[in-house]
C-alpha cells in the first residue's frame, strides 16, 4: 500500500512529498528542504522508517521545489530525475534564491531526463510521467493509476491554477494541459499540489473557476 508523507518546507511553504510502500523503497518529489532543521526532519523520518530512496523527482525547476536536490542526492545517494525542457529555468535557480532572500546551495545536474509517458518504478509502485507544461517549461506530473493520485507541482491547485507570469510561463498551454491531461483522469483521483491542500479531479471540474461549466 502506498503511503504519502507531506512536508511543508522553506519560506515559500512548498509541499515536499515522500512516497513509499511496504517494500521500504521510496521516492522524494520536489525536495524543498532548505534549512538544516528541514534537512534533519526529512532525513530523520526516512531513517526512522528504514526507507531506501530510489529516486529524487522534480515536477518543475522553480527554486522552491528544487532547493533540496543537492542535500538529497548527497544524503541518500539517489539519482535525480527531471524534464530536460526545464533546464533553462533550472540553471537560474541560484539567481531566484537571491531574489527570495535565500542562500543558494549547489544545484546538481540531473542523472536522467524524463518525459511524457515514461514510467518510474519503485517498490511495488508505478508512476506515469504526464507532461503538464505551462506554469513554466519542463513541468511534469506523476500519476499513480493504482493508487488514484497525481502529483502536479504548481500546475493545478484547489480552486486555482499555477501562475504564468514568470519566465517561460504560458497560460493557454497550462489551461490546455490541465483540461486534456489532468481533468481527464478519473474523477476520484486525488490531486496533490505543490502548495496548499489536496483536492480531487471531480472537485476541480465542478468548482475551479477556470474550468467549471455553467
Biotite code that builds the C-alpha atoms (Angstrom):
import biotite.structure as struc

atoms = struc.array([
    struc.Atom([0.000, 0.000, 0.000], chain_id="A", res_id=1, res_name="UNK", atom_name="CA", element="C"),
    struc.Atom([1.333, 3.422, -0.945], chain_id="A", res_id=2, res_name="UNK", atom_name="CA", element="C"),
    struc.Atom([1.990, 5.800, 1.927], chain_id="A", res_id=3, res_name="UNK", atom_name="CA", element="C"),
    struc.Atom([2.357, 9.540, 1.370], chain_id="A", res_id=4, res_name="UNK", atom_name="CA", element="C"),
    struc.Atom([4.166, 11.817, 3.802], chain_id="A", res_id=5, res_name="UNK", atom_name="CA", element="C"),
    struc.Atom([3.851, 15.553, 3.231], chain_id="A", res_id=6, res_name="UNK", atom_name="CA", element="C"),
    struc.Atom([6.470, 18.020, 4.457], chain_id="A", res_id=7, res_name="UNK", atom_name="CA", element="C"),
    struc.Atom([5.932, 21.780, 4.208], chain_id="A", res_id=8, res_name="UNK", atom_name="CA", element="C"),
    struc.Atom([9.338, 23.316, 3.618], chain_id="A", res_id=9, res_name="UNK", atom_name="CA", element="C"),
    struc.Atom([11.190, 26.597, 3.039], chain_id="A", res_id=10, res_name="UNK", atom_name="CA", element="C"),
    struc.Atom([9.947, 30.194, 3.336], chain_id="A", res_id=11, res_name="UNK", atom_name="CA", element="C"),
    struc.Atom([7.621, 29.715, 0.343], chain_id="A", res_id=12, res_name="UNK", atom_name="CA", element="C"),
    struc.Atom([5.746, 26.885, 2.142], chain_id="A", res_id=13, res_name="UNK", atom_name="CA", element="C"),
    struc.Atom([6.243, 24.284, -0.562], chain_id="A", res_id=14, res_name="UNK", atom_name="CA", element="C"),
    struc.Atom([4.921, 20.729, -0.313], chain_id="A", res_id=15, res_name="UNK", atom_name="CA", element="C"),
    struc.Atom([7.606, 18.055, -0.482], chain_id="A", res_id=16, res_name="UNK", atom_name="CA", element="C"),
    struc.Atom([6.214, 14.545, -0.921], chain_id="A", res_id=17, res_name="UNK", atom_name="CA", element="C"),
    struc.Atom([7.785, 11.307, 0.242], chain_id="A", res_id=18, res_name="UNK", atom_name="CA", element="C"),
    struc.Atom([6.147, 8.195, -1.249], chain_id="A", res_id=19, res_name="UNK", atom_name="CA", element="C"),
    struc.Atom([6.883, 4.673, -0.017], chain_id="A", res_id=20, res_name="UNK", atom_name="CA", element="C"),
    struc.Atom([5.284, 1.265, 0.421], chain_id="A", res_id=21, res_name="UNK", atom_name="CA", element="C"),
    struc.Atom([5.828, -1.979, 2.313], chain_id="A", res_id=22, res_name="UNK", atom_name="CA", element="C"),
    struc.Atom([8.976, -2.681, 0.292], chain_id="A", res_id=23, res_name="UNK", atom_name="CA", element="C"),
    struc.Atom([10.562, 0.355, 2.070], chain_id="A", res_id=24, res_name="UNK", atom_name="CA", element="C"),
    struc.Atom([11.629, 1.812, -1.274], chain_id="A", res_id=25, res_name="UNK", atom_name="CA", element="C"),
    struc.Atom([10.758, 5.483, -1.603], chain_id="A", res_id=26, res_name="UNK", atom_name="CA", element="C"),
    struc.Atom([10.809, 8.485, -3.911], chain_id="A", res_id=27, res_name="UNK", atom_name="CA", element="C"),
    struc.Atom([11.059, 12.139, -2.965], chain_id="A", res_id=28, res_name="UNK", atom_name="CA", element="C"),
    struc.Atom([9.002, 14.506, -5.100], chain_id="A", res_id=29, res_name="UNK", atom_name="CA", element="C"),
    struc.Atom([10.168, 18.156, -5.141], chain_id="A", res_id=30, res_name="UNK", atom_name="CA", element="C"),
    struc.Atom([12.653, 18.343, -2.275], chain_id="A", res_id=31, res_name="UNK", atom_name="CA", element="C"),
    struc.Atom([12.091, 21.837, -0.924], chain_id="A", res_id=32, res_name="UNK", atom_name="CA", element="C"),
    struc.Atom([14.079, 21.353, 2.273], chain_id="A", res_id=33, res_name="UNK", atom_name="CA", element="C"),
    struc.Atom([16.161, 24.477, 2.793], chain_id="A", res_id=34, res_name="UNK", atom_name="CA", element="C"),
    struc.Atom([17.281, 24.874, 6.397], chain_id="A", res_id=35, res_name="UNK", atom_name="CA", element="C"),
    struc.Atom([19.393, 22.493, 8.442], chain_id="A", res_id=36, res_name="UNK", atom_name="CA", element="C"),
    struc.Atom([16.337, 21.747, 10.567], chain_id="A", res_id=37, res_name="UNK", atom_name="CA", element="C"),
    struc.Atom([14.335, 20.796, 7.467], chain_id="A", res_id=38, res_name="UNK", atom_name="CA", element="C"),
    struc.Atom([17.183, 18.604, 6.203], chain_id="A", res_id=39, res_name="UNK", atom_name="CA", element="C"),
    struc.Atom([17.252, 16.825, 9.549], chain_id="A", res_id=40, res_name="UNK", atom_name="CA", element="C"),
    struc.Atom([13.472, 16.427, 9.654], chain_id="A", res_id=41, res_name="UNK", atom_name="CA", element="C"),
    struc.Atom([13.429, 14.730, 6.261], chain_id="A", res_id=42, res_name="UNK", atom_name="CA", element="C"),
    struc.Atom([16.469, 12.556, 6.933], chain_id="A", res_id=43, res_name="UNK", atom_name="CA", element="C"),
    struc.Atom([15.226, 11.509, 10.371], chain_id="A", res_id=44, res_name="UNK", atom_name="CA", element="C"),
    struc.Atom([11.840, 10.428, 9.031], chain_id="A", res_id=45, res_name="UNK", atom_name="CA", element="C"),
    struc.Atom([13.493, 8.346, 6.317], chain_id="A", res_id=46, res_name="UNK", atom_name="CA", element="C"),
    struc.Atom([15.860, 6.779, 8.850], chain_id="A", res_id=47, res_name="UNK", atom_name="CA", element="C"),
    struc.Atom([13.069, 6.063, 11.345], chain_id="A", res_id=48, res_name="UNK", atom_name="CA", element="C"),
    struc.Atom([11.006, 4.337, 8.641], chain_id="A", res_id=49, res_name="UNK", atom_name="CA", element="C"),
    struc.Atom([14.082, 2.441, 7.400], chain_id="A", res_id=50, res_name="UNK", atom_name="CA", element="C"),
    struc.Atom([13.475, 3.653, 3.845], chain_id="A", res_id=51, res_name="UNK", atom_name="CA", element="C"),
    struc.Atom([15.727, 3.476, 0.810], chain_id="A", res_id=52, res_name="UNK", atom_name="CA", element="C"),
    struc.Atom([15.302, 6.458, -1.506], chain_id="A", res_id=53, res_name="UNK", atom_name="CA", element="C"),
    struc.Atom([15.320, 5.152, -5.071], chain_id="A", res_id=54, res_name="UNK", atom_name="CA", element="C"),
    struc.Atom([14.707, 8.415, -6.938], chain_id="A", res_id=55, res_name="UNK", atom_name="CA", element="C"),
    struc.Atom([14.515, 12.159, -6.425], chain_id="A", res_id=56, res_name="UNK", atom_name="CA", element="C"),
    struc.Atom([11.859, 13.604, -8.744], chain_id="A", res_id=57, res_name="UNK", atom_name="CA", element="C"),
    struc.Atom([11.260, 17.212, -9.796], chain_id="A", res_id=58, res_name="UNK", atom_name="CA", element="C"),
    struc.Atom([7.865, 18.295, -11.154], chain_id="A", res_id=59, res_name="UNK", atom_name="CA", element="C"),
    struc.Atom([9.372, 21.570, -12.365], chain_id="A", res_id=60, res_name="UNK", atom_name="CA", element="C"),
    struc.Atom([12.519, 23.682, -11.963], chain_id="A", res_id=61, res_name="UNK", atom_name="CA", element="C"),
    struc.Atom([11.367, 26.562, -9.751], chain_id="A", res_id=62, res_name="UNK", atom_name="CA", element="C"),
    struc.Atom([13.728, 27.076, -6.860], chain_id="A", res_id=63, res_name="UNK", atom_name="CA", element="C"),
    struc.Atom([11.282, 26.323, -4.028], chain_id="A", res_id=64, res_name="UNK", atom_name="CA", element="C"),
    struc.Atom([10.802, 22.829, -5.479], chain_id="A", res_id=65, res_name="UNK", atom_name="CA", element="C"),
    struc.Atom([14.453, 22.012, -6.181], chain_id="A", res_id=66, res_name="UNK", atom_name="CA", element="C"),
    struc.Atom([16.431, 23.736, -3.427], chain_id="A", res_id=67, res_name="UNK", atom_name="CA", element="C"),
    struc.Atom([16.840, 20.424, -1.576], chain_id="A", res_id=68, res_name="UNK", atom_name="CA", element="C"),
    struc.Atom([18.104, 18.490, -4.607], chain_id="A", res_id=69, res_name="UNK", atom_name="CA", element="C"),
    struc.Atom([21.743, 18.598, -3.599], chain_id="A", res_id=70, res_name="UNK", atom_name="CA", element="C"),
    struc.Atom([21.178, 17.595, 0.021], chain_id="A", res_id=71, res_name="UNK", atom_name="CA", element="C"),
    struc.Atom([19.005, 14.671, -1.035], chain_id="A", res_id=72, res_name="UNK", atom_name="CA", element="C"),
    struc.Atom([21.459, 13.453, -3.673], chain_id="A", res_id=73, res_name="UNK", atom_name="CA", element="C"),
    struc.Atom([24.378, 13.577, -1.257], chain_id="A", res_id=74, res_name="UNK", atom_name="CA", element="C"),
    struc.Atom([22.499, 12.191, 1.748], chain_id="A", res_id=75, res_name="UNK", atom_name="CA", element="C"),
    struc.Atom([20.571, 9.374, 0.079], chain_id="A", res_id=76, res_name="UNK", atom_name="CA", element="C"),
    struc.Atom([22.697, 8.647, -2.996], chain_id="A", res_id=77, res_name="UNK", atom_name="CA", element="C"),
    struc.Atom([19.634, 8.535, -5.242], chain_id="A", res_id=78, res_name="UNK", atom_name="CA", element="C"),
    struc.Atom([19.523, 9.662, -8.888], chain_id="A", res_id=79, res_name="UNK", atom_name="CA", element="C"),
    struc.Atom([17.828, 12.952, -9.734], chain_id="A", res_id=80, res_name="UNK", atom_name="CA", element="C"),
    struc.Atom([15.158, 12.867, -12.467], chain_id="A", res_id=81, res_name="UNK", atom_name="CA", element="C"),
    struc.Atom([13.701, 15.939, -14.185], chain_id="A", res_id=82, res_name="UNK", atom_name="CA", element="C"),
    struc.Atom([12.499, 17.154, -17.571], chain_id="A", res_id=83, res_name="UNK", atom_name="CA", element="C"),
    struc.Atom([15.211, 18.376, -19.907], chain_id="A", res_id=84, res_name="UNK", atom_name="CA", element="C"),
    struc.Atom([12.824, 21.104, -21.092], chain_id="A", res_id=85, res_name="UNK", atom_name="CA", element="C"),
    struc.Atom([13.200, 22.885, -17.755], chain_id="A", res_id=86, res_name="UNK", atom_name="CA", element="C"),
    struc.Atom([16.986, 23.200, -17.810], chain_id="A", res_id=87, res_name="UNK", atom_name="CA", element="C"),
    struc.Atom([16.914, 26.827, -18.918], chain_id="A", res_id=88, res_name="UNK", atom_name="CA", element="C"),
    struc.Atom([14.971, 27.789, -15.782], chain_id="A", res_id=89, res_name="UNK", atom_name="CA", element="C"),
    struc.Atom([16.842, 25.342, -13.531], chain_id="A", res_id=90, res_name="UNK", atom_name="CA", element="C"),
    struc.Atom([20.171, 26.989, -14.389], chain_id="A", res_id=91, res_name="UNK", atom_name="CA", element="C"),
    struc.Atom([18.855, 30.250, -12.966], chain_id="A", res_id=92, res_name="UNK", atom_name="CA", element="C"),
    struc.Atom([17.868, 28.730, -9.618], chain_id="A", res_id=93, res_name="UNK", atom_name="CA", element="C"),
    struc.Atom([20.748, 30.457, -7.767], chain_id="A", res_id=94, res_name="UNK", atom_name="CA", element="C"),
    struc.Atom([19.516, 33.838, -9.026], chain_id="A", res_id=95, res_name="UNK", atom_name="CA", element="C"),
    struc.Atom([15.995, 33.093, -7.810], chain_id="A", res_id=96, res_name="UNK", atom_name="CA", element="C"),
    struc.Atom([17.434, 32.272, -4.393], chain_id="A", res_id=97, res_name="UNK", atom_name="CA", element="C"),
    struc.Atom([18.848, 35.781, -4.248], chain_id="A", res_id=98, res_name="UNK", atom_name="CA", element="C"),
    struc.Atom([15.514, 37.250, -5.330], chain_id="A", res_id=99, res_name="UNK", atom_name="CA", element="C"),
    struc.Atom([13.759, 35.440, -2.480], chain_id="A", res_id=100, res_name="UNK", atom_name="CA", element="C"),
    struc.Atom([16.446, 36.345, 0.047], chain_id="A", res_id=101, res_name="UNK", atom_name="CA", element="C"),
    struc.Atom([17.610, 32.731, 0.353], chain_id="A", res_id=102, res_name="UNK", atom_name="CA", element="C"),
    struc.Atom([21.145, 31.381, 0.404], chain_id="A", res_id=103, res_name="UNK", atom_name="CA", element="C"),
    struc.Atom([21.912, 29.386, -2.745], chain_id="A", res_id=104, res_name="UNK", atom_name="CA", element="C"),
    struc.Atom([23.086, 25.780, -2.340], chain_id="A", res_id=105, res_name="UNK", atom_name="CA", element="C"),
    struc.Atom([24.563, 23.689, -5.121], chain_id="A", res_id=106, res_name="UNK", atom_name="CA", element="C"),
    struc.Atom([22.088, 22.658, -7.811], chain_id="A", res_id=107, res_name="UNK", atom_name="CA", element="C"),
    struc.Atom([23.226, 19.285, -9.173], chain_id="A", res_id=108, res_name="UNK", atom_name="CA", element="C"),
    struc.Atom([22.727, 18.086, -12.716], chain_id="A", res_id=109, res_name="UNK", atom_name="CA", element="C"),
    struc.Atom([20.058, 15.528, -13.474], chain_id="A", res_id=110, res_name="UNK", atom_name="CA", element="C"),
    struc.Atom([21.090, 11.901, -13.635], chain_id="A", res_id=111, res_name="UNK", atom_name="CA", element="C"),
    struc.Atom([18.279, 11.158, -16.048], chain_id="A", res_id=112, res_name="UNK", atom_name="CA", element="C"),
    struc.Atom([15.789, 13.160, -18.056], chain_id="A", res_id=113, res_name="UNK", atom_name="CA", element="C"),
    struc.Atom([12.146, 12.137, -18.063], chain_id="A", res_id=114, res_name="UNK", atom_name="CA", element="C"),
    struc.Atom([9.355, 12.963, -20.464], chain_id="A", res_id=115, res_name="UNK", atom_name="CA", element="C"),
    struc.Atom([5.679, 12.355, -21.108], chain_id="A", res_id=116, res_name="UNK", atom_name="CA", element="C"),
    struc.Atom([4.739, 8.682, -20.963], chain_id="A", res_id=117, res_name="UNK", atom_name="CA", element="C"),
    struc.Atom([7.777, 7.475, -19.023], chain_id="A", res_id=118, res_name="UNK", atom_name="CA", element="C"),
    struc.Atom([7.215, 5.034, -16.164], chain_id="A", res_id=119, res_name="UNK", atom_name="CA", element="C"),
    struc.Atom([9.015, 5.339, -12.826], chain_id="A", res_id=120, res_name="UNK", atom_name="CA", element="C"),
    struc.Atom([9.126, 2.151, -10.763], chain_id="A", res_id=121, res_name="UNK", atom_name="CA", element="C"),
    struc.Atom([9.906, 1.843, -7.059], chain_id="A", res_id=122, res_name="UNK", atom_name="CA", element="C"),
    struc.Atom([8.922, -0.920, -4.677], chain_id="A", res_id=123, res_name="UNK", atom_name="CA", element="C"),
    struc.Atom([5.604, -2.265, -5.922], chain_id="A", res_id=124, res_name="UNK", atom_name="CA", element="C"),
    struc.Atom([4.578, 1.128, -7.273], chain_id="A", res_id=125, res_name="UNK", atom_name="CA", element="C"),
    struc.Atom([4.489, 2.752, -10.700], chain_id="A", res_id=126, res_name="UNK", atom_name="CA", element="C"),
    struc.Atom([4.284, 6.445, -11.526], chain_id="A", res_id=127, res_name="UNK", atom_name="CA", element="C"),
    struc.Atom([3.465, 7.633, -15.028], chain_id="A", res_id=128, res_name="UNK", atom_name="CA", element="C"),
    struc.Atom([5.003, 10.898, -16.196], chain_id="A", res_id=129, res_name="UNK", atom_name="CA", element="C"),
    struc.Atom([2.438, 13.334, -17.643], chain_id="A", res_id=130, res_name="UNK", atom_name="CA", element="C"),
    struc.Atom([3.645, 16.440, -19.439], chain_id="A", res_id=131, res_name="UNK", atom_name="CA", element="C"),
    struc.Atom([1.896, 19.478, -17.923], chain_id="A", res_id=132, res_name="UNK", atom_name="CA", element="C"),
    struc.Atom([3.924, 22.479, -19.070], chain_id="A", res_id=133, res_name="UNK", atom_name="CA", element="C"),
    struc.Atom([2.520, 25.995, -18.817], chain_id="A", res_id=134, res_name="UNK", atom_name="CA", element="C"),
    struc.Atom([3.347, 27.152, -15.292], chain_id="A", res_id=135, res_name="UNK", atom_name="CA", element="C"),
    struc.Atom([6.878, 27.078, -16.636], chain_id="A", res_id=136, res_name="UNK", atom_name="CA", element="C"),
    struc.Atom([8.769, 24.953, -19.131], chain_id="A", res_id=137, res_name="UNK", atom_name="CA", element="C"),
    struc.Atom([9.694, 21.444, -18.068], chain_id="A", res_id=138, res_name="UNK", atom_name="CA", element="C"),
    struc.Atom([6.627, 20.833, -15.894], chain_id="A", res_id=139, res_name="UNK", atom_name="CA", element="C"),
    struc.Atom([5.559, 17.234, -15.413], chain_id="A", res_id=140, res_name="UNK", atom_name="CA", element="C"),
    struc.Atom([3.100, 15.453, -13.153], chain_id="A", res_id=141, res_name="UNK", atom_name="CA", element="C"),
    struc.Atom([3.424, 11.993, -11.616], chain_id="A", res_id=142, res_name="UNK", atom_name="CA", element="C"),
    struc.Atom([0.334, 9.795, -11.775], chain_id="A", res_id=143, res_name="UNK", atom_name="CA", element="C"),
    struc.Atom([-0.380, 6.570, -9.924], chain_id="A", res_id=144, res_name="UNK", atom_name="CA", element="C"),
    struc.Atom([-3.424, 4.941, -11.510], chain_id="A", res_id=145, res_name="UNK", atom_name="CA", element="C"),
    struc.Atom([-3.468, 2.112, -8.972], chain_id="A", res_id=146, res_name="UNK", atom_name="CA", element="C"),
    struc.Atom([-3.479, 4.494, -6.017], chain_id="A", res_id=147, res_name="UNK", atom_name="CA", element="C"),
    struc.Atom([-5.730, 7.090, -7.693], chain_id="A", res_id=148, res_name="UNK", atom_name="CA", element="C"),
    struc.Atom([-3.470, 10.059, -7.094], chain_id="A", res_id=149, res_name="UNK", atom_name="CA", element="C"),
    struc.Atom([-1.443, 12.552, -9.093], chain_id="A", res_id=150, res_name="UNK", atom_name="CA", element="C"),
    struc.Atom([1.347, 14.914, -8.020], chain_id="A", res_id=151, res_name="UNK", atom_name="CA", element="C"),
    struc.Atom([1.080, 18.054, -10.128], chain_id="A", res_id=152, res_name="UNK", atom_name="CA", element="C"),
    struc.Atom([3.601, 20.539, -8.767], chain_id="A", res_id=153, res_name="UNK", atom_name="CA", element="C"),
    struc.Atom([2.286, 24.049, -9.403], chain_id="A", res_id=154, res_name="UNK", atom_name="CA", element="C"),
    struc.Atom([0.113, 23.238, -12.417], chain_id="A", res_id=155, res_name="UNK", atom_name="CA", element="C"),
    struc.Atom([-3.183, 22.934, -10.544], chain_id="A", res_id=156, res_name="UNK", atom_name="CA", element="C"),
    struc.Atom([-4.350, 23.999, -7.103], chain_id="A", res_id=157, res_name="UNK", atom_name="CA", element="C"),
    struc.Atom([-7.571, 23.659, -5.179], chain_id="A", res_id=158, res_name="UNK", atom_name="CA", element="C"),
    struc.Atom([-9.766, 26.256, -6.850], chain_id="A", res_id=159, res_name="UNK", atom_name="CA", element="C"),
    struc.Atom([-6.957, 27.766, -8.895], chain_id="A", res_id=160, res_name="UNK", atom_name="CA", element="C"),
    struc.Atom([-4.070, 27.202, -11.302], chain_id="A", res_id=161, res_name="UNK", atom_name="CA", element="C"),
    struc.Atom([-0.358, 27.938, -11.278], chain_id="A", res_id=162, res_name="UNK", atom_name="CA", element="C"),
    struc.Atom([0.890, 31.422, -12.059], chain_id="A", res_id=163, res_name="UNK", atom_name="CA", element="C"),
    struc.Atom([2.193, 32.018, -15.569], chain_id="A", res_id=164, res_name="UNK", atom_name="CA", element="C"),
    struc.Atom([3.798, 35.444, -15.223], chain_id="A", res_id=165, res_name="UNK", atom_name="CA", element="C"),
    struc.Atom([7.315, 34.087, -14.623], chain_id="A", res_id=166, res_name="UNK", atom_name="CA", element="C"),
    struc.Atom([9.785, 33.274, -17.446], chain_id="A", res_id=167, res_name="UNK", atom_name="CA", element="C"),
    struc.Atom([8.523, 30.587, -19.889], chain_id="A", res_id=168, res_name="UNK", atom_name="CA", element="C"),
    struc.Atom([5.014, 30.667, -18.385], chain_id="A", res_id=169, res_name="UNK", atom_name="CA", element="C"),
    struc.Atom([2.175, 30.201, -20.891], chain_id="A", res_id=170, res_name="UNK", atom_name="CA", element="C"),
    struc.Atom([-1.388, 30.402, -19.615], chain_id="A", res_id=171, res_name="UNK", atom_name="CA", element="C"),
    struc.Atom([-3.033, 28.967, -22.727], chain_id="A", res_id=172, res_name="UNK", atom_name="CA", element="C"),
    struc.Atom([-0.694, 25.967, -22.693], chain_id="A", res_id=173, res_name="UNK", atom_name="CA", element="C"),
    struc.Atom([-1.281, 25.457, -18.977], chain_id="A", res_id=174, res_name="UNK", atom_name="CA", element="C"),
    struc.Atom([-5.068, 25.554, -19.330], chain_id="A", res_id=175, res_name="UNK", atom_name="CA", element="C"),
    struc.Atom([-4.887, 23.163, -22.272], chain_id="A", res_id=176, res_name="UNK", atom_name="CA", element="C"),
    struc.Atom([-2.718, 20.686, -20.389], chain_id="A", res_id=177, res_name="UNK", atom_name="CA", element="C"),
    struc.Atom([-4.885, 20.794, -17.274], chain_id="A", res_id=178, res_name="UNK", atom_name="CA", element="C"),
    struc.Atom([-8.047, 20.215, -19.326], chain_id="A", res_id=179, res_name="UNK", atom_name="CA", element="C"),
    struc.Atom([-6.598, 17.484, -21.526], chain_id="A", res_id=180, res_name="UNK", atom_name="CA", element="C"),
    struc.Atom([-4.070, 15.770, -19.269], chain_id="A", res_id=181, res_name="UNK", atom_name="CA", element="C"),
    struc.Atom([-5.265, 16.177, -15.672], chain_id="A", res_id=182, res_name="UNK", atom_name="CA", element="C"),
    struc.Atom([-9.031, 16.708, -15.684], chain_id="A", res_id=183, res_name="UNK", atom_name="CA", element="C"),
    struc.Atom([-9.406, 13.668, -17.953], chain_id="A", res_id=184, res_name="UNK", atom_name="CA", element="C"),
    struc.Atom([-8.123, 11.436, -15.161], chain_id="A", res_id=185, res_name="UNK", atom_name="CA", element="C"),
    struc.Atom([-10.778, 9.521, -13.155], chain_id="A", res_id=186, res_name="UNK", atom_name="CA", element="C"),
    struc.Atom([-12.944, 11.815, -11.064], chain_id="A", res_id=187, res_name="UNK", atom_name="CA", element="C"),
    struc.Atom([-11.842, 10.253, -7.774], chain_id="A", res_id=188, res_name="UNK", atom_name="CA", element="C"),
    struc.Atom([-8.164, 10.928, -8.446], chain_id="A", res_id=189, res_name="UNK", atom_name="CA", element="C"),
    struc.Atom([-6.609, 12.871, -5.561], chain_id="A", res_id=190, res_name="UNK", atom_name="CA", element="C"),
    struc.Atom([-4.585, 15.868, -6.734], chain_id="A", res_id=191, res_name="UNK", atom_name="CA", element="C"),
    struc.Atom([-1.518, 16.670, -4.639], chain_id="A", res_id=192, res_name="UNK", atom_name="CA", element="C"),
    struc.Atom([-0.311, 20.196, -5.403], chain_id="A", res_id=193, res_name="UNK", atom_name="CA", element="C"),
    struc.Atom([2.988, 21.930, -4.799], chain_id="A", res_id=194, res_name="UNK", atom_name="CA", element="C"),
    struc.Atom([1.423, 24.290, -2.241], chain_id="A", res_id=195, res_name="UNK", atom_name="CA", element="C"),
    struc.Atom([-1.665, 24.152, -0.077], chain_id="A", res_id=196, res_name="UNK", atom_name="CA", element="C"),
    struc.Atom([-4.157, 21.363, 0.425], chain_id="A", res_id=197, res_name="UNK", atom_name="CA", element="C"),
    struc.Atom([-5.006, 18.479, -1.853], chain_id="A", res_id=198, res_name="UNK", atom_name="CA", element="C"),
    struc.Atom([-8.158, 18.264, -3.960], chain_id="A", res_id=199, res_name="UNK", atom_name="CA", element="C"),
    struc.Atom([-9.753, 15.860, -6.442], chain_id="A", res_id=200, res_name="UNK", atom_name="CA", element="C"),
    struc.Atom([-10.319, 15.879, -10.165], chain_id="A", res_id=201, res_name="UNK", atom_name="CA", element="C"),
    struc.Atom([-14.082, 15.932, -9.663], chain_id="A", res_id=202, res_name="UNK", atom_name="CA", element="C"),
    struc.Atom([-13.902, 18.898, -7.259], chain_id="A", res_id=203, res_name="UNK", atom_name="CA", element="C"),
    struc.Atom([-11.859, 20.918, -9.730], chain_id="A", res_id=204, res_name="UNK", atom_name="CA", element="C"),
    struc.Atom([-14.165, 20.108, -12.622], chain_id="A", res_id=205, res_name="UNK", atom_name="CA", element="C"),
    struc.Atom([-17.122, 21.287, -10.533], chain_id="A", res_id=206, res_name="UNK", atom_name="CA", element="C"),
    struc.Atom([-15.657, 24.192, -8.594], chain_id="A", res_id=207, res_name="UNK", atom_name="CA", element="C"),
    struc.Atom([-12.485, 25.554, -10.159], chain_id="A", res_id=208, res_name="UNK", atom_name="CA", element="C"),
    struc.Atom([-13.459, 28.888, -11.771], chain_id="A", res_id=209, res_name="UNK", atom_name="CA", element="C"),
    struc.Atom([-11.084, 28.246, -14.665], chain_id="A", res_id=210, res_name="UNK", atom_name="CA", element="C"),
    struc.Atom([-12.860, 25.035, -15.690], chain_id="A", res_id=211, res_name="UNK", atom_name="CA", element="C"),
    struc.Atom([-16.325, 24.643, -14.194], chain_id="A", res_id=212, res_name="UNK", atom_name="CA", element="C"),
    struc.Atom([-19.207, 24.671, -16.626], chain_id="A", res_id=213, res_name="UNK", atom_name="CA", element="C"),
    struc.Atom([-22.251, 26.818, -16.005], chain_id="A", res_id=214, res_name="UNK", atom_name="CA", element="C"),
])
